[in-house]
């Protein structure tokens, strides 16, 4: 059942849980995520990141994702992740996506507000919801830096300011806010320094569902404290897709004995491993383990 981002996050808010938002870069990851959510009977967000257009075309994935969402036995939001412009967000909304993220976090504050407000106006007119980002998913000596973002920022500049989050929310009318409190995208090379109390402060001031990016690699307890403090959507991709890659590699190693490689078996091994991983994380985000 296809639902909006706002609807799926309101349900999560009522239960004090977070919904997993998993990037789909092919049929295997999409099938893994949907079947994991159905098996657990939990709502889920499937998302296509604009930056993943270099892996597979939006135009190929969008109708397939929407079809899976419509047929699913659980509520599913189809979300556009890290939209880089009004036009790309508009394209996703026009395609039928029920949520879009406009990422203006690398812009000056006032420009981020203006761009976000413009996307919100269009999205709400069409019945879709909007996530925006304030602060930077900081990566100093850790994993990958977000493309186009300033590596020289001090920690205080990179972390989301609670008062600014309140003002930003009021002026843009955004439905959910991605906040920065020490997580970063990609693979962690050293342990991230998290400011989990900041999540509570932002939640109190902004009063809307908060989103965590760059959560892959955190401990269960770190995830769950962030969720108790107000995180309602957790973006998750890196460790899921690495799990799939590892399963495919293991399968190939086994097949080396016979020297027979059926590509469909490699894909299915990856899909099954990703499903298992996604089920684990959905249960963590629902505070069930
Ligand atoms: Zn992100």
py3Dmol code that shows the C-alpha trace and the ligand (Angstrom):
import py3Dmol

protein = """\
ATOM      1  CA  UNK A   1       0.000   0.000   0.000  1.00  0.00           C
ATOM      2  CA  UNK A   2       1.476   3.308  -1.095  1.00  0.00           C
ATOM      3  CA  UNK A   3       1.481   5.999   1.617  1.00  0.00           C
ATOM      4  CA  UNK A   4       3.090   9.427   1.985  1.00  0.00           C
ATOM      5  CA  UNK A   5       6.224  10.196   3.961  1.00  0.00           C
ATOM      6  CA  UNK A   6       4.139  12.312   6.335  1.00  0.00           C
ATOM      7  CA  UNK A   7       1.706   9.451   7.001  1.00  0.00           C
ATOM      8  CA  UNK A   8       4.375   6.812   7.578  1.00  0.00           C
ATOM      9  CA  UNK A   9       6.314   9.125   9.939  1.00  0.00           C
ATOM     10  CA  UNK A  10       3.190  10.097  11.889  1.00  0.00           C
ATOM     11  CA  UNK A  11       2.542   6.415  12.595  1.00  0.00           C
ATOM     12  CA  UNK A  12       6.162   6.010  13.720  1.00  0.00           C
ATOM     13  CA  UNK A  13       5.818   9.108  15.923  1.00  0.00           C
ATOM     14  CA  UNK A  14       2.781   7.593  17.632  1.00  0.00           C
ATOM     15  CA  UNK A  15       4.720   4.424  18.414  1.00  0.00           C
ATOM     16  CA  UNK A  16       8.019   6.129  19.312  1.00  0.00           C
ATOM     17  CA  UNK A  17       9.759   4.092  16.595  1.00  0.00           C
ATOM     18  CA  UNK A  18      11.748   4.875  13.457  1.00  0.00           C
ATOM     19  CA  UNK A  19      11.033   3.638   9.943  1.00  0.00           C
ATOM     20  CA  UNK A  20      13.913   2.228   7.926  1.00  0.00           C
ATOM     21  CA  UNK A  21      14.552   3.993   4.622  1.00  0.00           C
ATOM     22  CA  UNK A  22      16.542   1.789   2.288  1.00  0.00           C
ATOM     23  CA  UNK A  23      18.052   2.875  -1.024  1.00  0.00           C
ATOM     24  CA  UNK A  24      17.212   0.661  -3.962  1.00  0.00           C
ATOM     25  CA  UNK A  25      19.779   0.450  -6.728  1.00  0.00           C
ATOM     26  CA  UNK A  26      18.310  -2.560  -8.513  1.00  0.00           C
ATOM     27  CA  UNK A  27      15.687  -5.243  -8.398  1.00  0.00           C
ATOM     28  CA  UNK A  28      17.616  -7.330  -5.835  1.00  0.00           C
ATOM     29  CA  UNK A  29      17.793  -4.592  -3.186  1.00  0.00           C
ATOM     30  CA  UNK A  30      14.178  -3.573  -3.887  1.00  0.00           C
ATOM     31  CA  UNK A  31      12.906  -7.151  -3.514  1.00  0.00           C
ATOM     32  CA  UNK A  32      15.031  -7.662  -0.398  1.00  0.00           C
ATOM     33  CA  UNK A  33      13.589  -4.578   1.320  1.00  0.00           C
ATOM     34  CA  UNK A  34       9.944  -5.169   0.420  1.00  0.00           C
ATOM     35  CA  UNK A  35       9.988  -8.846   1.368  1.00  0.00           C
ATOM     36  CA  UNK A  36      11.768  -8.060   4.661  1.00  0.00           C
ATOM     37  CA  UNK A  37       9.103  -5.498   5.599  1.00  0.00           C
ATOM     38  CA  UNK A  38       6.271  -7.818   4.584  1.00  0.00           C
ATOM     39  CA  UNK A  39       7.679 -10.728   6.551  1.00  0.00           C
ATOM     40  CA  UNK A  40       7.898  -8.548   9.684  1.00  0.00           C
ATOM     41  CA  UNK A  41       4.627  -6.759   8.893  1.00  0.00           C
ATOM     42  CA  UNK A  42       6.299  -3.352   9.343  1.00  0.00           C
ATOM     43  CA  UNK A  43       6.004  -0.199   7.232  1.00  0.00           C
ATOM     44  CA  UNK A  44       9.048   0.720   5.171  1.00  0.00           C
ATOM     45  CA  UNK A  45      10.454   3.527   3.019  1.00  0.00           C
ATOM     46  CA  UNK A  46      12.076   2.605  -0.290  1.00  0.00           C
ATOM     47  CA  UNK A  47      14.133   5.378  -1.761  1.00  0.00           C
ATOM     48  CA  UNK A  48      16.049   6.323  -4.870  1.00  0.00           C
ATOM     49  CA  UNK A  49      18.974   8.696  -4.348  1.00  0.00           C
ATOM     50  CA  UNK A  50      19.546  11.172  -7.148  1.00  0.00           C
ATOM     51  CA  UNK A  51      23.274  10.380  -6.962  1.00  0.00           C
ATOM     52  CA  UNK A  52      22.517   6.712  -7.667  1.00  0.00           C
ATOM     53  CA  UNK A  53      21.373   7.724 -11.159  1.00  0.00           C
ATOM     54  CA  UNK A  54      24.897   6.825 -12.229  1.00  0.00           C
ATOM     55  CA  UNK A  55      24.252   3.204 -11.153  1.00  0.00           C
ATOM     56  CA  UNK A  56      20.770   2.819 -12.629  1.00  0.00           C
ATOM     57  CA  UNK A  57      18.382   5.273 -14.296  1.00  0.00           C
ATOM     58  CA  UNK A  58      15.638   6.874 -12.244  1.00  0.00           C
ATOM     59  CA  UNK A  59      13.284   6.248 -15.175  1.00  0.00           C
ATOM     60  CA  UNK A  60      13.892   2.493 -14.908  1.00  0.00           C
ATOM     61  CA  UNK A  61      13.563   2.218 -11.127  1.00  0.00           C
ATOM     62  CA  UNK A  62      10.709   4.668 -10.449  1.00  0.00           C
ATOM     63  CA  UNK A  63       7.810   2.701 -12.017  1.00  0.00           C
ATOM     64  CA  UNK A  64       9.088  -0.594 -10.576  1.00  0.00           C
ATOM     65  CA  UNK A  65       9.385   0.873  -7.075  1.00  0.00           C
ATOM     66  CA  UNK A  66       5.872   2.343  -7.290  1.00  0.00           C
ATOM     67  CA  UNK A  67       4.474  -0.963  -8.525  1.00  0.00           C
ATOM     68  CA  UNK A  68       6.063  -2.858  -5.603  1.00  0.00           C
ATOM     69  CA  UNK A  69       4.718  -0.261  -3.160  1.00  0.00           C
ATOM     70  CA  UNK A  70       1.167  -0.486  -4.510  1.00  0.00           C
ATOM     71  CA  UNK A  71       1.161  -4.286  -4.265  1.00  0.00           C
ATOM     72  CA  UNK A  72       2.862  -4.520  -0.853  1.00  0.00           C
ATOM     73  CA  UNK A  73       0.904  -5.861   2.122  1.00  0.00           C
ATOM     74  CA  UNK A  74       2.460  -3.180   4.381  1.00  0.00           C
ATOM     75  CA  UNK A  75       2.504   0.653   4.128  1.00  0.00           C
ATOM     76  CA  UNK A  76       5.318   1.748   1.802  1.00  0.00           C
ATOM     77  CA  UNK A  77       6.531   5.282   1.060  1.00  0.00           C
ATOM     78  CA  UNK A  78       8.422   5.776  -2.205  1.00  0.00           C
ATOM     79  CA  UNK A  79      10.916   8.541  -1.505  1.00  0.00           C
ATOM     80  CA  UNK A  80      13.462  10.545  -3.530  1.00  0.00           C
ATOM     81  CA  UNK A  81      16.705  10.791  -1.561  1.00  0.00           C
ATOM     82  CA  UNK A  82      19.146  13.737  -1.677  1.00  0.00           C
ATOM     83  CA  UNK A  83      17.332  15.638  -4.414  1.00  0.00           C
ATOM     84  CA  UNK A  84      19.754  18.236  -5.704  1.00  0.00           C
ATOM     85  CA  UNK A  85      17.364  20.693  -7.357  1.00  0.00           C
ATOM     86  CA  UNK A  86      13.733  21.799  -7.574  1.00  0.00           C
ATOM     87  CA  UNK A  87      13.531  20.215 -11.029  1.00  0.00           C
ATOM     88  CA  UNK A  88      14.737  16.775  -9.951  1.00  0.00           C
ATOM     89  CA  UNK A  89      12.322  16.788  -6.981  1.00  0.00           C
ATOM     90  CA  UNK A  90       9.493  17.888  -9.280  1.00  0.00           C
ATOM     91  CA  UNK A  91      10.314  15.017 -11.626  1.00  0.00           C
ATOM     92  CA  UNK A  92      10.080  12.502  -8.760  1.00  0.00           C
ATOM     93  CA  UNK A  93       6.785  13.976  -7.532  1.00  0.00           C
ATOM     94  CA  UNK A  94       5.359  13.969 -11.054  1.00  0.00           C
ATOM     95  CA  UNK A  95       6.422  10.308 -11.390  1.00  0.00           C
ATOM     96  CA  UNK A  96       4.282   9.495  -8.316  1.00  0.00           C
ATOM     97  CA  UNK A  97       6.811   9.505  -5.474  1.00  0.00           C
ATOM     98  CA  UNK A  98       5.100  10.231  -2.142  1.00  0.00           C
ATOM     99  CA  UNK A  99       8.145  11.831  -0.525  1.00  0.00           C
ATOM    100  CA  UNK A 100      11.148  13.851  -1.677  1.00  0.00           C
ATOM    101  CA  UNK A 101      14.237  15.099   0.070  1.00  0.00           C
ATOM    102  CA  UNK A 102      15.571  18.424  -1.099  1.00  0.00           C
ATOM    103  CA  UNK A 103      19.134  18.705   0.111  1.00  0.00           C
ATOM    104  CA  UNK A 104      20.037  22.370   0.256  1.00  0.00           C
ATOM    105  CA  UNK A 105      22.343  21.895   3.231  1.00  0.00           C
ATOM    106  CA  UNK A 106      25.449  22.958   1.333  1.00  0.00           C
ATOM    107  CA  UNK A 107      23.780  26.259   0.352  1.00  0.00           C
ATOM    108  CA  UNK A 108      23.840  29.403   2.486  1.00  0.00           C
ATOM    109  CA  UNK A 109      21.046  29.243   5.098  1.00  0.00           C
ATOM    110  CA  UNK A 110      18.636  31.673   3.383  1.00  0.00           C
ATOM    111  CA  UNK A 111      19.071  29.913   0.034  1.00  0.00           C
ATOM    112  CA  UNK A 112      18.388  26.547   1.663  1.00  0.00           C
ATOM    113  CA  UNK A 113      15.150  28.028   3.083  1.00  0.00           C
ATOM    114  CA  UNK A 114      14.059  29.480  -0.266  1.00  0.00           C
ATOM    115  CA  UNK A 115      14.748  26.269  -2.204  1.00  0.00           C
ATOM    116  CA  UNK A 116      13.117  24.044   0.425  1.00  0.00           C
ATOM    117  CA  UNK A 117      10.017  26.263   0.638  1.00  0.00           C
ATOM    118  CA  UNK A 118       9.635  26.127  -3.147  1.00  0.00           C
ATOM    119  CA  UNK A 119       9.788  22.308  -3.152  1.00  0.00           C
ATOM    120  CA  UNK A 120       7.354  22.139  -0.202  1.00  0.00           C
ATOM    121  CA  UNK A 121       4.836  24.329  -2.022  1.00  0.00           C
ATOM    122  CA  UNK A 122       4.898  22.116  -5.131  1.00  0.00           C
ATOM    123  CA  UNK A 123       4.955  18.823  -3.213  1.00  0.00           C
ATOM    124  CA  UNK A 124       2.064  19.696  -0.914  1.00  0.00           C
ATOM    125  CA  UNK A 125      -0.009  20.795  -3.888  1.00  0.00           C
ATOM    126  CA  UNK A 126       0.499  17.290  -5.329  1.00  0.00           C
ATOM    127  CA  UNK A 127      -0.024  15.440  -2.034  1.00  0.00           C
ATOM    128  CA  UNK A 128       3.628  14.505  -1.484  1.00  0.00           C
ATOM    129  CA  UNK A 129       5.744  15.221   1.605  1.00  0.00           C
ATOM    130  CA  UNK A 130       9.171  16.808   1.929  1.00  0.00           C
ATOM    131  CA  UNK A 131      12.324  16.127   3.920  1.00  0.00           C
ATOM    132  CA  UNK A 132      15.032  18.802   4.049  1.00  0.00           C
ATOM    133  CA  UNK A 133      18.501  18.904   5.559  1.00  0.00           C
ATOM    134  CA  UNK A 134      20.028  21.411   7.920  1.00  0.00           C
ATOM    135  CA  UNK A 135      23.632  21.037   9.039  1.00  0.00           C
ATOM    136  CA  UNK A 136      26.243  18.877   7.403  1.00  0.00           C
ATOM    137  CA  UNK A 137      26.749  15.131   7.693  1.00  0.00           C
ATOM    138  CA  UNK A 138      30.140  15.816   9.074  1.00  0.00           C
ATOM    139  CA  UNK A 139      33.097  13.612   8.217  1.00  0.00           C
ATOM    140  CA  UNK A 140      36.408  14.786   9.609  1.00  0.00           C
ATOM    141  CA  UNK A 141      38.705  11.841   9.975  1.00  0.00           C
ATOM    142  CA  UNK A 142      35.908   9.365   9.282  1.00  0.00           C
ATOM    143  CA  UNK A 143      34.244   7.891   6.156  1.00  0.00           C
ATOM    144  CA  UNK A 144      33.180   9.577   2.976  1.00  0.00           C
ATOM    145  CA  UNK A 145      32.439  13.271   2.859  1.00  0.00           C
ATOM    146  CA  UNK A 146      29.201  14.243   1.140  1.00  0.00           C
ATOM    147  CA  UNK A 147      29.865  15.458  -2.396  1.00  0.00           C
ATOM    148  CA  UNK A 148      30.078  19.209  -2.639  1.00  0.00           C
ATOM    149  CA  UNK A 149      30.263  19.753   1.102  1.00  0.00           C
ATOM    150  CA  UNK A 150      32.881  21.618   2.994  1.00  0.00           C
ATOM    151  CA  UNK A 151      35.453  19.411   4.676  1.00  0.00           C
ATOM    152  CA  UNK A 152      36.859  22.354   6.626  1.00  0.00           C
ATOM    153  CA  UNK A 153      33.773  22.934   8.784  1.00  0.00           C
ATOM    154  CA  UNK A 154      34.232  22.940  12.527  1.00  0.00           C
ATOM    155  CA  UNK A 155      32.116  20.453  14.476  1.00  0.00           C
ATOM    156  CA  UNK A 156      29.911  23.220  15.855  1.00  0.00           C
ATOM    157  CA  UNK A 157      29.204  24.554  12.351  1.00  0.00           C
ATOM    158  CA  UNK A 158      28.477  21.111  10.975  1.00  0.00           C
ATOM    159  CA  UNK A 159      26.024  20.053  13.696  1.00  0.00           C
ATOM    160  CA  UNK A 160      22.426  21.207  13.375  1.00  0.00           C
ATOM    161  CA  UNK A 161      21.559  24.159  15.606  1.00  0.00           C
ATOM    162  CA  UNK A 162      18.263  23.547  17.497  1.00  0.00           C
ATOM    163  CA  UNK A 163      17.057  27.176  17.295  1.00  0.00           C
ATOM    164  CA  UNK A 164      17.856  27.348  13.611  1.00  0.00           C
ATOM    165  CA  UNK A 165      15.987  24.062  13.094  1.00  0.00           C
ATOM    166  CA  UNK A 166      12.884  25.609  14.677  1.00  0.00           C
ATOM    167  CA  UNK A 167      13.043  28.669  12.455  1.00  0.00           C
ATOM    168  CA  UNK A 168      13.816  26.599   9.361  1.00  0.00           C
ATOM    169  CA  UNK A 169      10.835  24.331   9.993  1.00  0.00           C
ATOM    170  CA  UNK A 170       8.457  27.246  10.520  1.00  0.00           C
ATOM    171  CA  UNK A 171       9.597  29.154   7.464  1.00  0.00           C
ATOM    172  CA  UNK A 172       9.636  26.208   5.043  1.00  0.00           C
ATOM    173  CA  UNK A 173       6.682  24.099   6.204  1.00  0.00           C
ATOM    174  CA  UNK A 174       8.820  20.986   5.735  1.00  0.00           C
ATOM    175  CA  UNK A 175       7.449  17.616   6.946  1.00  0.00           C
ATOM    176  CA  UNK A 176      10.690  16.018   8.182  1.00  0.00           C
ATOM    177  CA  UNK A 177      14.188  17.256   8.863  1.00  0.00           C
ATOM    178  CA  UNK A 178      17.509  15.484   8.369  1.00  0.00           C
ATOM    179  CA  UNK A 179      19.794  16.619  11.153  1.00  0.00           C
ATOM    180  CA  UNK A 180      23.485  16.400  11.805  1.00  0.00           C
ATOM    181  CA  UNK A 181      24.725  15.169  15.178  1.00  0.00           C
ATOM    182  CA  UNK A 182      27.924  13.359  14.253  1.00  0.00           C
ATOM    183  CA  UNK A 183      26.944  10.666  11.763  1.00  0.00           C
ATOM    184  CA  UNK A 184      28.400  10.626   8.272  1.00  0.00           C
ATOM    185  CA  UNK A 185      27.747   8.806   5.019  1.00  0.00           C
ATOM    186  CA  UNK A 186      29.753   5.817   3.848  1.00  0.00           C
ATOM    187  CA  UNK A 187      31.948   3.434   5.792  1.00  0.00           C
ATOM    188  CA  UNK A 188      33.252   4.535   9.176  1.00  0.00           C
ATOM    189  CA  UNK A 189      37.020   4.312   9.428  1.00  0.00           C
ATOM    190  CA  UNK A 190      37.047   5.464  13.047  1.00  0.00           C
ATOM    191  CA  UNK A 191      34.317   5.568  15.672  1.00  0.00           C
ATOM    192  CA  UNK A 192      31.969   8.539  15.120  1.00  0.00           C
ATOM    193  CA  UNK A 193      31.510  11.044  17.960  1.00  0.00           C
ATOM    194  CA  UNK A 194      27.767  11.383  18.416  1.00  0.00           C
ATOM    195  CA  UNK A 195      25.934  14.207  20.177  1.00  0.00           C
ATOM    196  CA  UNK A 196      22.713  12.339  20.960  1.00  0.00           C
ATOM    197  CA  UNK A 197      21.419  15.003  23.385  1.00  0.00           C
ATOM    198  CA  UNK A 198      21.340  17.394  20.461  1.00  0.00           C
ATOM    199  CA  UNK A 199      18.641  15.211  18.863  1.00  0.00           C
ATOM    200  CA  UNK A 200      16.407  15.772  21.891  1.00  0.00           C
ATOM    201  CA  UNK A 201      16.972  19.541  21.784  1.00  0.00           C
ATOM    202  CA  UNK A 202      16.236  19.757  18.047  1.00  0.00           C
ATOM    203  CA  UNK A 203      13.130  17.604  18.443  1.00  0.00           C
ATOM    204  CA  UNK A 204      11.802  19.857  21.226  1.00  0.00           C
ATOM    205  CA  UNK A 205      12.357  23.011  19.199  1.00  0.00           C
ATOM    206  CA  UNK A 206      11.420  21.847  15.684  1.00  0.00           C
ATOM    207  CA  UNK A 207       8.579  19.539  16.687  1.00  0.00           C
ATOM    208  CA  UNK A 208       8.644  17.467  13.491  1.00  0.00           C
ATOM    209  CA  UNK A 209       9.962  13.948  12.734  1.00  0.00           C
ATOM    210  CA  UNK A 210      13.766  13.937  12.481  1.00  0.00           C
ATOM    211  CA  UNK A 211      15.851  11.907  10.036  1.00  0.00           C
ATOM    212  CA  UNK A 212      19.206  10.227  10.544  1.00  0.00           C
ATOM    213  CA  UNK A 213      21.566   9.851   7.598  1.00  0.00           C
ATOM    214  CA  UNK A 214      24.832   7.965   7.683  1.00  0.00           C
ATOM    215  CA  UNK A 215      23.667   5.551  10.379  1.00  0.00           C
ATOM    216  CA  UNK A 216      25.225   2.408   8.882  1.00  0.00           C
ATOM    217  CA  UNK A 217      27.807   1.063  11.307  1.00  0.00           C
ATOM    218  CA  UNK A 218      26.320   2.496  14.517  1.00  0.00           C
ATOM    219  CA  UNK A 219      25.642   0.165  17.434  1.00  0.00           C
ATOM    220  CA  UNK A 220      22.101  -0.963  18.263  1.00  0.00           C
ATOM    221  CA  UNK A 221      22.209   1.095  21.434  1.00  0.00           C
ATOM    222  CA  UNK A 222      23.301   4.250  19.573  1.00  0.00           C
ATOM    223  CA  UNK A 223      20.500   3.798  17.045  1.00  0.00           C
ATOM    224  CA  UNK A 224      17.932   3.256  19.742  1.00  0.00           C
ATOM    225  CA  UNK A 225      18.988   6.236  21.872  1.00  0.00           C
ATOM    226  CA  UNK A 226      18.734   8.453  18.786  1.00  0.00           C
ATOM    227  CA  UNK A 227      15.268   7.029  18.089  1.00  0.00           C
ATOM    228  CA  UNK A 228      14.132   7.551  21.691  1.00  0.00           C
ATOM    229  CA  UNK A 229      15.358  11.138  21.339  1.00  0.00           C
ATOM    230  CA  UNK A 230      13.282  11.831  18.228  1.00  0.00           C
ATOM    231  CA  UNK A 231      14.689  10.168  15.100  1.00  0.00           C
ATOM    232  CA  UNK A 232      11.758   8.754  13.072  1.00  0.00           C
ATOM    233  CA  UNK A 233      13.447   7.836   9.778  1.00  0.00           C
ATOM    234  CA  UNK A 234      16.778   6.094   9.453  1.00  0.00           C
ATOM    235  CA  UNK A 235      18.484   6.104   6.056  1.00  0.00           C
ATOM    236  CA  UNK A 236      20.323   2.858   5.503  1.00  0.00           C
ATOM    237  CA  UNK A 237      22.249   1.671   2.493  1.00  0.00           C
ATOM    238  CA  UNK A 238      25.991   1.116   2.832  1.00  0.00           C
ATOM    239  CA  UNK A 239      26.017  -1.901   5.142  1.00  0.00           C
ATOM    240  CA  UNK A 240      23.033  -3.491   3.378  1.00  0.00           C
ATOM    241  CA  UNK A 241      24.687  -3.368  -0.028  1.00  0.00           C
ATOM    242  CA  UNK A 242      28.030  -4.540   1.418  1.00  0.00           C
ATOM    243  CA  UNK A 243      26.216  -7.543   2.923  1.00  0.00           C
ATOM    244  CA  UNK A 244      24.859  -8.342  -0.539  1.00  0.00           C
ATOM    245  CA  UNK A 245      28.309  -7.956  -2.066  1.00  0.00           C
ATOM    246  CA  UNK A 246      29.855 -10.257   0.526  1.00  0.00           C
ATOM    247  CA  UNK A 247      27.213 -12.952  -0.085  1.00  0.00           C
ATOM    248  CA  UNK A 248      27.840 -12.753  -3.821  1.00  0.00           C
ATOM    249  CA  UNK A 249      31.610 -13.066  -3.249  1.00  0.00           C
ATOM    250  CA  UNK A 250      31.107 -16.059  -0.939  1.00  0.00           C
ATOM    251  CA  UNK A 251      28.899 -17.718  -3.527  1.00  0.00           C
ATOM    252  CA  UNK A 252      31.516 -17.200  -6.225  1.00  0.00           C
ATOM    253  CA  UNK A 253      34.232 -18.678  -3.978  1.00  0.00           C
ATOM    254  CA  UNK A 254      32.121 -21.806  -3.472  1.00  0.00           C
ATOM    255  CA  UNK A 255      31.390 -22.068  -7.180  1.00  0.00           C
ATOM    256  CA  UNK A 256      35.127 -21.878  -7.931  1.00  0.00           C
ATOM    257  CA  UNK A 257      35.383 -25.595  -7.105  1.00  0.00           C
ATOM    258  CA  UNK A 258      33.229 -26.503 -10.076  1.00  0.00           C
ATOM    259  CA  UNK A 259      33.950 -23.496 -12.228  1.00  0.00           C
ATOM    260  CA  UNK A 260      30.254 -23.037 -13.009  1.00  0.00           C
ATOM    261  CA  UNK A 261      28.799 -19.591 -12.336  1.00  0.00           C
ATOM    262  CA  UNK A 262      25.109 -18.935 -12.800  1.00  0.00           C
ATOM    263  CA  UNK A 263      24.584 -15.193 -12.507  1.00  0.00           C
ATOM    264  CA  UNK A 264      21.003 -15.625 -11.254  1.00  0.00           C
ATOM    265  CA  UNK A 265      22.300 -17.648  -8.285  1.00  0.00           C
ATOM    266  CA  UNK A 266      24.829 -14.922  -7.459  1.00  0.00           C
ATOM    267  CA  UNK A 267      22.067 -12.285  -7.537  1.00  0.00           C
ATOM    268  CA  UNK A 268      19.742 -14.414  -5.415  1.00  0.00           C
ATOM    269  CA  UNK A 269      22.450 -15.040  -2.814  1.00  0.00           C
ATOM    270  CA  UNK A 270      22.978 -11.273  -2.578  1.00  0.00           C
ATOM    271  CA  UNK A 271      19.234 -10.610  -2.368  1.00  0.00           C
ATOM    272  CA  UNK A 272      18.704 -13.142   0.425  1.00  0.00           C
ATOM    273  CA  UNK A 273      21.601 -11.737   2.450  1.00  0.00           C
ATOM    274  CA  UNK A 274      20.305  -8.171   2.064  1.00  0.00           C
ATOM    275  CA  UNK A 275      16.820  -9.268   3.136  1.00  0.00           C
ATOM    276  CA  UNK A 276      18.231 -10.819   6.310  1.00  0.00           C
ATOM    277  CA  UNK A 277      20.194  -7.651   7.085  1.00  0.00           C
ATOM    278  CA  UNK A 278      17.204  -5.380   6.420  1.00  0.00           C
ATOM    279  CA  UNK A 279      15.010  -7.502   8.716  1.00  0.00           C
ATOM    280  CA  UNK A 280      17.569  -7.086  11.508  1.00  0.00           C
ATOM    281  CA  UNK A 281      17.649  -3.320  11.069  1.00  0.00           C
ATOM    282  CA  UNK A 282      13.873  -2.902  10.805  1.00  0.00           C
ATOM    283  CA  UNK A 283      13.587  -4.643  14.180  1.00  0.00           C
ATOM    284  CA  UNK A 284      16.290  -2.412  15.672  1.00  0.00           C
ATOM    285  CA  UNK A 285      14.540   0.734  14.390  1.00  0.00           C
ATOM    286  CA  UNK A 286      11.201  -0.508  15.811  1.00  0.00           C
ATOM    287  CA  UNK A 287      12.945  -0.995  19.213  1.00  0.00           C
ATOM    288  CA  UNK A 288      12.111  -4.690  19.052  1.00  0.00           C
ATOM    289  CA  UNK A 289      15.562  -6.029  19.756  1.00  0.00           C
TER     290      UNK A 289
END
"""
ligand_1 = """\
1
ZN
Zn 22.036 10.968 3.178
"""
view = py3Dmol.view(width=600, height=400)
view.addModel(protein, "pdb")
view.setStyle({"model": 0}, {"cartoon": {"style": "trace"}})
view.addModel(ligand_1, "xyz")
view.setStyle({"model": 1}, {"stick": {}})
view.zoomTo()
view.show()
